[in-house]
Structure formats: structure tokens, C-alpha cells
């Protein structure tokens, strides 16, 4: 059987500090049929030079866009794969067999439309901080808290019948809107592995654009009948705590490190301490 083509979509803008890791993590995948589509919004920080020297299999362009959602949707239009991955330019895959394992799940379970897994939080300097554990999927749990880590997600292209991959109305929680949309039409399956790194740094929109979070929260609450974010803080906090504790089971896997990324790996004991006893805002951001 012919291996299904996997398209990795990467929106990028002035994140050249981490873009090389992103490109390397895709290029190093053992799976043979991958295209990597990078839409850069006109970066001025050296990102264009990094893209120009990338592998010929990387499809890219650098032109002004309307933001992250617009860039993702442009990458989706340029892509052709049967399976879609979404990897922001400051994120990367954790190991060289991630895509192969994901495709194995899709091929073994034809009813599954979305595969996701655990992530490792890594700061701007490449220090591994803790495990972002993901529970098995339930729709009710997703409606209470977004526990699906975006860089770990892969989606069957055939499920995207609307004219865009992520809703262009959303600038912050476009990932949650996509998961909720897909949860109504397909089966989600968790792969019990660390699939990707999620980058912790001070320029993340979660720190700089809380106004966008509130705007998107209102859109999603109305569309899917969810409680408004400002009225439902206690349950998500309890769920976050539960995920941190459950993540202890993956600390040793994280501490073994990545076979493709040069990460600063603390001891398993240090990761475990952060896992259960340290708030994210108190962790080192690794900013220059």
C-alpha cells in the first residue's frame, strides 16, 4: 500500500530563534511521505534566510498576512496530504518516529479522525520544564477545558468540509474551535506518547494578547453553548491540576530527551518537582 501523504502546516512570523528546530524536527521524521508547508508573514528576523536554506521538500512563502489563522489556512490550501499536522514555528516534534506512529493509528483505526498525544513544555532556551499530559478523549471534558495540545494533533483531511482549516474569526482559541467542530463529526484517539514540544516564552499570545482570548471565548461560547470563560474558572483549574499530577507518569520519558532536538534536560526529579509544585509563570522562560 502507498503511504498516505502527511502535510505539516506551519504559520511563522519573526520566530527565527526556534524555526530551525521546527524544520529539523519535521525533516528528521522516519516516515517517508511528508510535505512541510510554511507560511511566513513577512518576517524580518532572519526567518526568511532559514527557510531559503531548508530542504527542497519544504514549501514556503513569506508575504504579509492577516495573522496566525490566515497563515494556517493559506498553508492548508497549499497542502495536499491526506493527514494534516499543525506545528507552530516555535514548536517541534519530540522524536523522529512521531509521524510514523500517528499514521499507524490512523491505518489501524479507520474510524478515527483525530490523533493527539502528550507534549513537553520547553522554554525559549531549550530547557525541558514539565510534561503536558493529555487524557483520553471525552467530549464533555473538552467542553470543560481544552486539554488537547495543538502541536501534537493530526487530522484526516477528508473531515475538513468547510472552506478553511481554522476559523478566521478566531485569533487566539482557533485550536479549541477546531477541536469542538471536529468533536461533533468524528472520533478522537489519544496516542500515549510525548509527540511534540510546546514552547514557553514571554512573547506567547497567552501572555501578550488576553484581549484576543476574551474575544474568541465569547465567539466559541455562543457557537457551542459553553459557559463564558470568566464564569467557569474553578473547574478548569482543578482539571489543570489533575493533568499535572497525571503527567508524573511520563516524566521519565521526558527526561530521556529527544533524539532530534538538543534540549537541556533536567533530572527526572527536577521535572517531577515542577510537574506538581511550580506554577508555569514561576518557571524560567529562557528569554534572551
N, C-alpha and C positions, 0 to 999 in steps of 0.2 A: 504494500500500500504506500502511496505517496504521502510523505509527511506534510500535514497541514501547515500552511504558512502562518507564522505569528508576526503580527505588526506591533511594535512598541512605539507608542506615541509620547513625545517629549516636548512640552512647552518650555521655552527658555527665554530669560531676559536678565542680562547682567549678573549671571551666576557662574562666571568662568572659573571661579575658585574651585567649584565642585564638578563642573561639566565633564572634565576628563575622566573622573571616577565613574560618572554615569555612562559615558560612551564605552569605557573599558569593561564595565560590568555586563553590558549587552554583547559586546564583541567577543567576550570570553565564554559565552554560553556554549555548552556542548551540543545543544540541539542544532540541527543543520539548516533549518529553514526559517530564518528570521530576517525581517526588514525593520530598520530603525528610522523613524520619521521624526525629525527635529524641526520645529517651527520656532525660530528666534525672532523676538520682537524688535530687532534693530539694536542689539547690544553694542556698547562702546567700551567694554572692559576686557577685550581680548577673546571673548567667546567666539567671534566670527573666525579668528585665526585658528582656534582649536578645532572648530567644525571643518575648516578648509583642509586641515591635515588629518581628518578622521578617515576611517576605512571607506572605500568606494561604495560599500553597501549602505552607508548612511545617506538617506535622502534628507536634504535640509535646504532651508532658505532663511534669509534674515531681512525682514521688512517690518515696518511698523504695523501693529495690530491693535485690537480693542481690549487687550488684556488676556489673562490666562485661559478663560473659557474659549475665547475666539481662537487662540493659538491651538488648543487641543482639538477643536472642531476642524480647523484647517489641516492639522496633521491627520485626522480621521479621514477627511476627503481624499488626501493624497495616498492613503494606505490602501492595501489590497488584501490583507491577511484574513483568514477565517477566524482567527483568535486575536483579540486585541488586549494588549497590556498598556498601562498608563504609568509612566515613570517620570516625575518632575525632574528638572535638570539638577537639583541639589540632592536627589535621591539616587539609589543604585541597588542592583540585585546583590544578594548576600553571598551567593555561591554560584559556581559555574553550571550546576545541574538544575537550577530553578525552573527554567522554561521546559526542560525535558520532563520533569516531574509533573508540572502543570498539564502538559499535553497528555501525559499518561492518564491523568484523572479524567480529562475530557473524553479520551478514547475508550476508557473503561466504563464510563457512566454517561451514556448519550443523553440522558435526561437532564444532566447538569448544564446550566447556562453560565454560571459564575463560579470561579475558583478564587479563594483568597487564603491568606495564612498569617503567621506572626511576623512582626517586624522588630528590628533592633534600633533603638534611638541612639543616634551618633551625633556628636556636636560638630561645630564648624571646623575644629582642628583634627577631626577623625577619631576622637576618643569615644569608645563604646560606653554608653551610660546605663541603659537598662533594657529589658525586653518588653515590647508592646504586644502582650498576649491577646489573641483573638479567640473567643469562644465559638463552639459550633453554632450554626445559624438558626435563629428563630426570628420570625417577622415581628413578634411582639417586643423582643429585646432590641431589635433595630429601631423600632419606633420610640423606644425609651432613650436610646443612647447609640451614637454612631461608633460601633466597635470594629468596623471594617477599615483596616489601614490601607489607604489608597495605593501606595506603591506596590502592594502585594497582589492587587486584583487583576484578573484576566476574565474577559467576557467573550462569548461567542458573537461574532459579527451579525449573524442572522437575527439576533434579538433586537438590533437597533433599527426599528422601522421608522422612527421619527427622523426629521431632516437634520438632526445634529446628534453628536455623541453626548455632550453635556449641555444643559440648558443655558443659553447665552444670557438669560435674565439673571443668573446667579454668578456672583463674582468671588464667593468665599466657600459656600457649602454646596458647590456643584457636585461634589462627590456623593454626599448624602442624598441629594435629589436623584442622582442616577441610581443609587442602590435602592431607594424606595420605589422608583419607577420599575426597576427590574424585578423587585421582590413580588410584584403583582403578576408577573408573567413567566417566571422561571424558577428553577431550583438552584440554591446556593450550596456550595460544599467547601468546608474548610480543609486545607491541607496542613497537617500538624507539623509544620516546619517553619523555621525563620526564612522568609523568602526575600526580604528587602531591608534596606536601611532607610530610616526616616530622619532627615537632618534637623537638628535643633540649633537654631541660631537667632540672633536678635532681630533680623530683618524679616522673619516669617510674618505672614499676614495675621496670624493668630495673636501677634503682639502689636502690630502696627496698624491694622485696619479692623478694629472691632465694630466700627460702623457698618462695614460690609456684612459682618456676621449677623448683626441685628436685622439688616435688610433682608438677607437671604432666609433667616429664620422665620420672618413673617410670611414670606412667599411660600416656603415649604409647609409651615403650619396650616396655612389656608388650603393649600392644594391637597395635602394628605391627611388633614384632620388631626394634626399633632398639637399637643399643648405648646403655647408660646414659650420660648426658651427662658424668659425671665420669670416664668411661673412654675418651672419644673426643675429646680436646681438640686434638690436633695437626692432624688433617685439617681440622676446621672453621677453625682459624686460618690454614692455608695457603689454603683457599678464600676466606676473607675478604680476604686479601692479594691474591689474584688478581682479585677483584671490584673492589677499589680501583684496581688498575692498569688494568683494562679500562675503568673509568669515566672515564679520561682522554679517551676518545673523545667523551664527552658534556659536557665542561667548557665548551666554547664555547656550547652550547645553554643550559646553566645560567646562564652569565654574561650572556646576553641578557635573562634575567629573565622574570617573569610578566606577562601582560597584564591580570591581575585582582588581584594581590596587591602591596602596597607593600613589597617586600623590599629589604634592604640588600645590594647586590650588590658583592662584592669583584671585583677584576680576575680575568680568566681565569688569569693566572699565580699569583695567590694561591690560588685554588681548586685549581689543579693541585698546588701545594705541599702543601696539606692532604690532597689526594687520596692522595698516596703517602708522605708523610713525617711525618704527625702522627696520633697516636692520638686517638680520639674523646674520651677523658677529659681530654686536654690542650686541647681546643677550648673557646672561650668559650661558656658556657651561656646567657648573656643573661638570667640571673635578676635580678629586681629586688632 
